[in-house]
Amino acid sequence: MTTEQQQPGPAEFNRRVIEEFRANGGRVGGMFEGAPLVLLTTTGARSGTRRTNPVVYLRDGARLLVFGSNGGADHHPAWYHNLLAHPRVTVEIRDADAPGGTTAYEADAVPLPAAERDRMYAVQAGLDPAFAAYERGTARTIPVVSLHPAPSPDANPFADPRRRLAAGEQLLKAHEELRRELAGVLAAAEGAPADTEGDPVLRDLRRHCLAYCGSLEEHHGAEDGALGAMERQFPHLAPAVARIREEHHEVTAMLERVRDLAAAVPQGAAARAAAPALAELHALAGRLDAHFAYEERELLPALGLPAPPTGAVTPGP
């Protein structure tokens, strides 16, 4: 019998690793010895059959990241195609406090966008040189997928510490992106000379304002949906939640004024005609800084993250 014949095929190799993982509290030997490993169960994109694969993970806050390296092959692993079709997956992970040494939970799989994917893959390649070798060995972009613990249909999502932490991290990320986006709109608009007619930056003011207003409204809409569950889980936050809802109404009124003023700038007008819209944008930026700081101070400790320094919070009206 040749050496090649003695080696197990991929299916048999996976079966042995899965059995070892489950029998030894999430510990395995061989090529995966010492590696952070989960068992990822996906639903077949075509067959609907549940299939389990051992995959290396990287913990990033409340989420896990898994990598579709497929050993550096030129095609994505089958489990990646499966989760694109059926994002709800099952994760089995080592848990020394759980019976048997492992715990399983449902998760929602979300492929990372390009820039975040590049950043997190570089982190993983720095931790494990094999992943740098996988990337060098193929022309395809190896996908990185985040696994977020799925909410229980019957439980308050904020009852789960992992969900709370994920919500806090998402809040901070959304605030950072909205601040950066608004700063970009202001910087671009202010770059137009005051006496220049038809400047392309000025012509784009309406579009930028509308896009930003849409982003902010989407964020507040999602936040409004979560505030009720947060208030039920943390009754002491009721006064803060009430104030946040009121501030959302105030910001919505400011957004309407920004839209109206941007729409009123005549086509081909000199940049000075945009002064009222820019002034309202500056007022909005100041109001949002205070609003975001208040949210972070009041909500983040309940979500398991530190609050910003007290001096960073601007009192509301």
MITI-863693 format. One line per 5 residues: number of its first residue (from 1); their letters; for each residue x, y, z of N, C-alpha, C. Coordinates in pm, whole numbers, plus 50000, padded with zeros to 5 digits. Example, Ala and Ser with C-alpha at 12.3 -4.5 7.8 and 13.67 -1.06 7.14 Angstrom:
2
1 = AS = 51319/49431/50780/51230/49550/50780/51320/49670/50780  51285/49775/50708/51367/49894/50714/51290/50003/50787
//
This chain:
317
1 = MTTEQ = 50086/49881/50000/50000/50000/50000/50089/50124/50000  50062/50219/49912/50145/50338/49901/50111/50437/50011  50200/50538/50028/50176/50641/50128/50049/50717/50098  50026/50746/49967/49906/50819/49928/49780/50741/49965  49782/50610/49950/49666/50530/49981/49639/50525/50131
6 = QQPGP = 49744/50543/50211/49726/50536/50355/49669/50666/50412  49680/50776/50339/49630/50903/50389/49478/50908/50376  49409/50954/50479/49263/50963/50467/49223/51075/50372  49109/51058/50306/49057/51165/50223/49003/51277/50308  48964/51390/50246/48917/51505/50323/48798/51472/50414
11 = AEFNR = 48702/51394/50362/48585/51363/50443/48622/51279/50565  48709/51179/50545/48751/51094/50655/48837/51172/50754  48923/51259/50702/49006/51342/50790/48918/51429/50879  48818/51495/50819/48727/51579/50896/48652/51497/51001  48607/51377/50962/48532/51293/51055/48616/51261/51178
16 = RVIEE = 48742/51229/51158/48830/51195/51270/48853/51316/51362  48874/51433/51300/48897/51553/51380/48772/51587/51462  48655/51575/51398/48529/51606/51468/48509/51510/51586  48533/51382/51565/48518/51285/51674/48615/51316/51788  48738/51349/51754/48839/51379/51856/48800/51506/51932
21 = FRANG = 48754/51606/51861/48713/51733/51922/48602/51708/52025  48501/51634/51986/48386/51610/52074/48420/51516/52189  48514/51426/52168/48548/51330/52272/48646/51387/52373  48715/51496/52338/48822/51547/52423/48803/51693/52463  48678/51733/52478/48651/51868/52527/48707/51978/52440
26 = GRVGG = 48701/51958/52308/48747/52061/52216/48895/52060/52187  48967/51962/52236/49111/51950/52210/49135/51845/52104  49229/51872/52013/49266/51775/51910/49418/51776/51895  49468/51672/51832/49611/51665/51804/49638/51684/51656  49751/51633/51611/49783/51642/51468/49806/51785/51422
31 = MFEGA = 49766/51813/51300/49794/51944/51242/49719/52057/51311  49611/52025/51383/49533/52128/51452/49571/52140/51600  49671/52067/51645/49706/52070/51787/49745/52212/51830  49680/52260/51935/49709/52393/51986/49641/52506/51913  49577/52478/51801/49511/52584/51723/49372/52612/51780
36 = PLVLL = 49328/52738/51775/49189/52768/51816/49093/52712/51711  49015/52615/51751/48935/52539/51655/48789/52540/51696  48701/52552/51599/48558/52532/51620/48509/52430/51519  48396/52370/51552/48324/52289/51454/48211/52376/51401  48211/52397/51271/48114/52483/51204/48018/52396/51124
41 = TTTGA = 47891/52401/51160/47790/52322/51090/47705/52416/51005  47703/52388/50874/47628/52468/50779/47522/52382/50711  47431/52449/50644/47325/52379/50569/47360/52383/50422  47361/52268/50357/47401/52259/50218/47322/52353/50129  47395/52426/50043/47330/52525/49957/47228/52461/49865
46 = RSGTR = 47256/52343/49815/47164/52274/49723/47091/52160/49791  47166/52081/49870/47106/51960/49928/47022/51987/50051  47054/52096/50125/46987/52120/50252/47037/52031/50364  47138/51949/50336/47194/51859/50436/47287/51936/50530  47280/51906/50659/47367/51970/50756/47505/51904/50751
51 = RTNPV = 47608/51988/50737/47745/51937/50726/47835/52012/50823  47927/51937/50886/48015/51994/50988/48159/51991/50942  48230/52100/50966/48371/52110/50930/48450/52172/51045  48570/52120/51073/48657/52187/51169/48724/52307/51101  48720/52423/51165/48783/52543/51108/48854/52620/51219
56 = VYLRD = 48964/52682/51182/49038/52767/51275/48964/52900/51287  48962/52956/51409/48893/53082/51429/48984/53183/51496  48945/53309/51486/49009/53421/51557/48899/53494/51632  48915/53508/51764/48815/53581/51840/48838/53731/51824  48730/53803/51796/48737/53948/51780/48620/54008/51857
61 = GARLL = 48644/54039/51985/48535/54087/52068/48433/53978/52089  48306/54010/52064/48199/53914/52085/48181/53818/51969  48248/53844/51860/48230/53760/51741/48351/53671/51720  48331/53566/51640/48440/53482/51593/48459/53507/51444  48584/53501/51399/48613/53512/51257/48668/53378/51210
66 = VFGSN = 48617/53330/51096/48668/53207/51035/48712/53239/50893  48802/53158/50840/48874/53191/50718/48857/53079/50615  48810/53117/50496/48786/53017/50392/48911/52985/50314  49017/52945/50386/49147/52923/50320/49147/52799/50232  49074/52697/50277/49069/52570/50203/49210/52519/50172
71 = GGADH = 49301/52539/50268/49437/52491/50250/49512/52558/50137  49467/52677/50095/49533/52747/49984/49487/52701/49847  49379/52621/49841/49328/52576/49711/49270/52694/49633  49250/52675/49504/49202/52782/49417/49051/52795/49415  48981/52728/49505/48836/52743/49514/48796/52752/49661
76 = HPAWY = 48684/52819/49684/48636/52835/49820/48590/52701/49877  48598/52684/50007/48547/52560/50067/48395/52553/50054  48343/52431/50053/48198/52413/50037/48121/52483/50147  48176/52484/50269/48101/52546/50380/48078/52695/50356  48170/52759/50282/48151/52902/50254/48032/52923/50162
81 = HNLLA = 48021/52842/50058/47904/52852/49968/47775/52821/50045  47783/52727/50137/47665/52692/50215/47616/52810/50299  47706/52878/50368/47661/52986/50457/47617/53110/50380  47665/53126/50255/47611/53234/50173/47464/53210/50144  47429/53082/50124/47289/53048/50096/47206/53041/50223
86 = HPRVT = 47267/52996/50333/47196/52978/50460/47285/53035/50572  47272/53163/50604/47366/53227/50699/47355/53176/50844  47245/53114/50882/47234/53063/51019/47314/52933/51030  47412/52931/51120/47501/52816/51135/47504/52775/51282  47568/52661/51308/47590/52615/51445/47739/52612/51472
91 = VEIRD = 47778/52664/51587/47918/52670/51628/47936/52583/51751  48035/52493/51749/48075/52418/51868/48216/52464/51904  48235/52502/52030/48361/52562/52072/48399/52510/52210  48528/52506/52236/48576/52462/52367/48526/52557/52475  48477/52499/52584/48427/52576/52698/48453/52492/52823
96 = ADAPG = 48558/52528/52894/48601/52448/53009/48493/52439/53116  48401/52534/53121/48297/52535/53224/48173/52455/53184  48167/52411/53059/48048/52340/53011/48064/52190/53029  47953/52117/53049/47962/51971/53055/48024/51916/52927  48124/51829/52943/48190/51774/52826/48298/51864/52770
101 = GTTAY = 48310/51985/52822/48419/52073/52779/48392/52154/52654  48273/52142/52595/48239/52221/52477/48097/52275/52491  48069/52379/52417/47934/52434/52412/47900/52461/52267  47771/52458/52235/47725/52482/52098/47620/52592/52101  47622/52676/51998/47521/52781/51986/47498/52815/51840
106 = EADAV = 47382/52872/51814/47350/52919/51679/47416/53055/51655  47458/53077/51532/47522/53203/51497/47479/53246/51358  47491/53374/51333/47464/53429/51201/47597/53463/51134  47617/53412/51014/47743/53428/50942/47735/53545/50845  47835/53634/50853/47837/53753/50768/47978/53769/50711
111 = PLPAA = 47997/53755/50578/48129/53779/50520/48172/53924/50542  48299/53945/50574/48348/54081/50598/48363/54156/50466  48335/54287/50465/48362/54368/50346/48512/54376/50320  48549/54419/50199/48687/54406/50151/48791/54465/50245  48773/54591/50286/48877/54656/50367/48893/54588/50502
116 = ERDRM = 48781/54555/50566/48788/54488/50696/48842/54348/50680  48806/54283/50571/48858/54149/50543/49011/54152/50532  49064/54249/50457/49209/54258/50440/49278/54279/50574  49221/54366/50657/49282/54397/50786/49282/54274/50877  49169/54204/50886/49161/54091/50978/49238/53969/50926
121 = YAVQA = 49246/53955/50793/49326/53843/50741/49473/53867/50773  49516/53992/50763/49656/54024/50796/49684/53993/50943  49588/54020/51031/49605/53986/51173/49623/53835/51189  49538/53758/51123/49546/53612/51135/49677/53559/51075  49719/53614/50961/49844/53570/50900/49963/53602/50988
126 = GLDPA = 49954/53712/51065/50060/53745/51158/50066/53648/51275  49951/53595/51314/49945/53500/51425/49983/53358/51381  49946/53324/51258/49969/53188/51208/50025/53199/51065  50155/53179/51047/50217/53196/50914/50156/53107/50806  50088/52999/50845/50027/52913/50744/49927/52991/50660
131 = FAAYE = 49859/53088/50722/49758/53164/50648/49823/53260/50548  49943/53308/50579/50016/53388/50480/50055/53299/50362  50092/53174/50390/50128/53081/50283/50006/53046/50198  49890/53027/50261/49768/52998/50186/49740/53111/50086  49755/53236/50134/49724/53350/50048/49822/53360/49931
136 = RGTAR = 49949/53330/49958/50047/53334/49848/50022/53224/49746  49958/53115/49789/49942/53000/49703/49822/53004/49611  49739/53108/49619/49619/53114/49536/49594/53255/49485  49533/53263/49368/49499/53394/49312/49367/53446/49366  49287/53361/49431/49157/53406/49481/49173/53485/49611
141 = TIPVV = 49074/53564/49642/49070/53633/49770/49006/53539/49872  49081/53503/49974/49030/53411/50075/48929/53486/50162  48805/53439/50168/48704/53513/50246/48724/53499/50395  48683/53604/50467/48681/53602/50612/48535/53625/50653  48485/53541/50741/48344/53543/50779/48333/53566/50929
146 = SLHPA = 48248/53660/50968/48222/53682/51111/48102/53599/51153  48111/53542/51272/48004/53461/51329/47952/53533/51454  47829/53583/51445/47768/53655/51555/47667/53565/51625  47674/53550/51757/47574/53467/51827/47432/53511/51790  47350/53416/51751/47214/53447/51708/47125/53472/51828
151 = PSPDA = 47032/53567/51819/46942/53592/51931/46842/53479/51948  46809/53448/52070/46704/53351/52097/46570/53414/52065  46479/53342/51999/46350/53402/51966/46267/53438/52089  46298/53375/52202/46218/53399/52323/46289/53486/52426  46418/53509/52408/46495/53579/52511/46526/53722/52468
156 = NPFAD = 46541/53807/52566/46587/53943/52540/46731/53934/52494  46764/53989/52376/46902/53976/52327/47004/54036/52422  46964/54134/52503/47058/54199/52594/47078/54119/52722  47011/54004/52734/47036/53915/52846/47164/53834/52826  47210/53825/52703/47329/53748/52670/47450/53841/52670
161 = PRRRL = 47549/53819/52757/47665/53909/52762/47736/53923/52627  47739/53814/52548/47805/53823/52419/47729/53915/52324  47597/53907/52329/47516/53995/52244/47529/54140/52290  47534/54159/52421/47549/54297/52472/47681/54356/52424  47788/54278/52435/47918/54328/52393/47919/54358/52244
166 = AAGEQ = 47858/54270/52165/47852/54293/52021/47775/54421/51989  47666/54445/52063/47587/54566/52042/47668/54691/52077  47743/54684/52187/47826/54798/52225/47933/54828/52123  47997/54723/52073/48101/54742/51971/48042/54799/51843  47922/54752/51806/47856/54803/51686/47817/54949/51704
171 = LLKAH = 47773/54987/51824/47738/55126/51851/47859/55217/51832  47972/55178/51890/48093/55259/51875/48137/55269/51729  48130/55157/51658/48171/55158/51518/48079/55247/51434  47949/55241/51459/47854/55324/51385/47879/55472/51414  47901/55506/51540/47930/55646/51575/48056/55695/51505
176 = EELRR = 48159/55612/51506/48285/55652/51441/48265/55676/51292  48192/55585/51226/48170/55599/51082/48086/55721/51051  47983/55749/51132/47897/55865/51107/47973/55995/51131  48056/56000/51233/48138/56119/51256/48232/56143/51139  48297/56036/51094/48394/56049/50985/48324/56090/50855
181 = ELAGV = 48208/56032/50830/48135/56065/50707/48092/56211/50705  48041/56260/50819/47998/56399/50824/48118/56493/50812  48230/56460/50875/48350/56542/50861/48395/56549/50716  48382/56438/50644/48418/56437/50502/48327/56526/50419  48196/56523/50447/48101/56608/50375/48136/56755/50397
186 = LAAAE = 48163/56793/50522/48195/56931/50554/48326/56974/50490  48428/56887/50499/48558/56923/50443/48550/56942/50292  48475/56855/50225/48463/56867/50079/48388/56993/50040  48278/57021/50109/48199/57138/50075/48274/57267/50103  48350/57271/50210/48423/57392/50245/48545/57414/50157
191 = GAPAD = 48579/57312/50078/48692/57326/49987/48658/57404/49862  48530/57434/49842/48488/57508/49722/48512/57658/49744  48586/57727/49654/48604/57872/49667/48471/57944/49670  48462/58049/49752/48334/58117/49775/48275/58179/49650  48359/58217/49553/48308/58285/49434/48311/58198/49311
196 = TEGDP = 48325/58066/49330/48332/57976/49215/48193/57922/49184  48150/57947/49059/48018/57897/49018/48031/57756/48962  47932/57675/48992/47926/57541/48934/48038/57450/48977  48105/57480/49091/48213/57395/49139/48160/57253/49161  48235/57148/49115/48184/57010/49129/48162/56971/49274
201 = VLRDL = 48242/57021/49365/48219/56990/49507/48085/57046/49552  48057/57170/49509/47930/57231/49545/47813/57154/49483  47831/57113/49358/47723/57039/49292/47693/56909/49364  47796/56853/49429/47776/56726/49499/47720/56745/49640  47703/56870/49684/47660/56893/49820/47525/56827/49847
206 = RRHCL = 47431/56845/49754/47299/56782/49773/47311/56631/49789  47387/56571/49700/47399/56425/49702/47464/56378/49832  47571/56446/49874/47639/56407/49998/47546/56424/50118  47473/56534/50120/47381/56558/50232/47274/56450/50238  47216/56420/50123/47111/56319/50120/47164/56183/50162
211 = AYCGS = 47285/56148/50115/47343/56019/50150/47370/56012/50300  47424/56121/50355/47454/56120/50498/47325/56114/50581  47227/56194/50542/47100/56191/50615/47041/56051/50615  47052/55982/50501/47001/55846/50494/47075/55751/50587  47208/55766/50593/47289/55681/50681/47252/55703/50828
216 = LEEHH = 47237/55830/50865/47207/55861/51004/47067/55812/51042  46971/55830/50952/46835/55784/50982/46830/55632/50993  46907/55563/50910/46912/55417/50918/46968/55373/51053  47074/55442/51098/47134/55409/51228/47033/55431/51341  46966/55546/51340/46871/55575/51447/46750/55482/51441
221 = GAEDG = 46710/55442/51321/46599/55348/51310/46633/55215/51374  46754/55164/51347/46796/55038/51408/46810/55053/51559  46861/55168/51601/46881/55193/51744/46746/55201/51817  46650/55269/51756/46518/55278/51818/46457/55140/51841  46482/55050/51746/46429/54915/51760/46490/54839/51877
226 = ALGAM = 46616/54874/51913/46685/54803/52021/46661/54866/52157  46622/54993/52161/46612/55063/52289/46508/55001/52382  46398/54953/52326/46294/54892/52409/46345/54768/52480  46416/54681/52406/46470/54560/52467/46576/54595/52571  46656/54698/52543/46758/54739/52639/46693/54792/52768
231 = ERQFP = 46587/54868/52752/46519/54925/52868/46456/54814/52953  46402/54710/52888/46343/54599/52963/46450/54522/53041  46567/54507/52980/46674/54433/53047/46739/54516/53159  46745/54648/53138/46811/54737/53234/46715/54850/53271  46620/54825/53361/46520/54926/53395/46579/55059/53442
236 = HLAPA = 46699/55056/53501/46759/55180/53549/46796/55274/53435  46797/55222/53310/46830/55305/53194/46708/55380/53139  46591/55363/53200/46469/55424/53145/46483/55574/53123  46536/55652/53219/46549/55796/53193/46643/55826/53076  46754/55753/53068/46848/55776/52958/46785/55738/52824
241 = VARIR = 46711/55627/52821/46645/55585/52696/46543/55689/52652  46468/55744/52748/46370/55847/52714/46439/55969/52653  46551/56010/52712/46623/56125/52658/46679/56095/52520  46733/55974/52501/46788/55938/52370/46680/55943/52263  46561/55891/52295/46451/55895/52198/46416/56041/52164
246 = EEHHE = 46413/56126/52264/46381/56268/52240/46489/56332/52152  46613/56299/52178/46721/56355/52097/46714/56304/51953  46667/56181/51934/46649/56131/51798/46550/56220/51722  46442/56261/51789/46345/56350/51725/46409/56485/51690  46491/56537/51780/46558/56664/51754/46652/56652/51634
251 = VTAML = 46729/56544/51629/46822/56524/51518/46746/56507/51387  46632/56437/51391/46551/56421/51270/46506/56556/51216  46466/56647/51306/46426/56782/51264/46543/56856/51200  46662/56839/51256/46780/56903/51198/46812/56846/51060  46795/56715/51046/46819/56651/50915/46723/56708/50810
256 = ERVRD = 46599/56728/50849/46503/56786/50754/46547/56925/50711  46598/57005/50806/46645/57138/50770/46765/57131/50678  46856/57038/50703/46972/57021/50616/46927/56985/50475  46833/56891/50464/46782/56852/50331/46722/56973/50260  46638/57048/50330/46569/57161/50268/46670/57267/50223
261 = LAAAV = 46768/57297/50307/46866/57400/50272/46956/57355/50158  46995/57228/50158/47078/57177/50047/47001/57178/49916  46872/57143/49924/46790/57143/49802/46767/57284/49750  46778/57384/49838/46752/57522/49797/46871/57588/49729  46988/57524/49732/47105/57582/49664/47084/57572/49514
266 = PQGAA = 47079/57684/49441/47051/57678/49298/47161/57605/49221  47122/57539/49115/47220/57477/49027/47311/57584/48969  47443/57561/48972/47537/57656/48915/47562/57777/49001  47510/57778/49124/47529/57895/49210/47671/57899/49263  47714/58016/49308/47843/58029/49373/47840/57956/49506
271 = ARAAA = 47958/57916/49551/47967/57836/49673/47908/57907/49794  47913/58045/49794/47859/58116/49909/47710/58090/49928  47641/58045/49819/47498/58017/49830/47471/57896/49920  47574/57815/49941/47557/57697/50025/47582/57727/50171  47612/57854/50204/47646/57888/50342/47540/57847/50443
276 = PALAE = 47410/57868/50419/47310/57826/50517/47310/57674/50541  47326/57597/50432/47330/57451/50448/47453/57409/50527  47568/57474/50499/47690/57440/50572/47677/57476/50720  47615/57590/50748/47596/57630/50887/47510/57527/50961  47405/57478/50895/47319/57378/50959/47394/57246/50977
281 = LHALA = 47481/57213/50879/47561/57093/50893/47656/57103/51013  47715/57222/51031/47803/57241/51148/47723/57228/51278  47603/57283/51279/47519/57270/51398/47484/57123/51422  47455/57050/51315/47425/56908/51327/47546/56832/51382  47665/56866/51333/47786/56797/51381/47803/56818/51530
286 = GRLDA = 47783/56942/51579/47795/56968/51721/47690/56893/51802  47567/56891/51750/47459/56821/51821/47486/56672/51827  47536/56616/51717/47563/56473/51715/47677/56436/51808  47779/56520/51816/47887/56492/51910/47833/56478/52052  47747/56571/52090/47689/56565/52224/47598/56442/52239
291 = HFAYE = 47518/56415/52137/47426/56302/52141/47501/56169/52149  47600/56152/52062/47677/56028/52063/47750/56010/52196  47808/56117/52247/47880/56108/52374/47787/56068/52488  47665/56123/52488/47568/56088/52592/47530/55940/52582  47501/55894/52460/47467/55753/52441/47579/55663/52492
296 = ERELL = 47702/55697/52456/47815/55613/52495/47833/55612/52647  47816/55729/52711/47832/55735/52856/47725/55653/52928  47601/55661/52879/47490/55596/52949/47475/55449/52915  47502/55411/52788/47470/55276/52744/47587/55180/52751  47708/55227/52722/47821/55134/52710/47848/55054/52838
301 = PALGL = 47843/55114/52959/47868/55031/53077/47771/54914/53091  47645/54934/53054/47548/54824/53061/47579/54717/52957  47647/54756/52849/47679/54662/52742/47815/54597/52759  47882/54628/52870/48009/54561/52899/48132/54633/52850  48118/54761/52813/48232/54839/52764/48249/54963/52850
306 = PAPPT = 48373/55017/52858/48393/55137/52940/48329/55260/52876  48280/55349/52960/48225/55475/52911/48339/55570/52875  48315/55666/52785/48418/55765/52755/48439/55855/52876  48550/55930/52879/48571/56021/52992/48454/56118/53008  48421/56148/53133/48306/56236/53160/48320/56370/53090
311 = GAVTP = 48443/56421/53082/48466/56550/53020/48434/56553/52872  48425/56432/52810/48395/56427/52667/48247/56444/52638  48163/56443/52741/48020/56449/52720/47973/56593/52729  47900/56636/52627/47843/56770/52627/47700/56760/52678  47664/56836/52781/47527/56826/52833/47425/56856/52726
316 = GP = 47316/56785/52731/47207/56810/52636/47123/56926/52680  47021/56961/52604/46937/57074/52638/46853/57045/52762
//
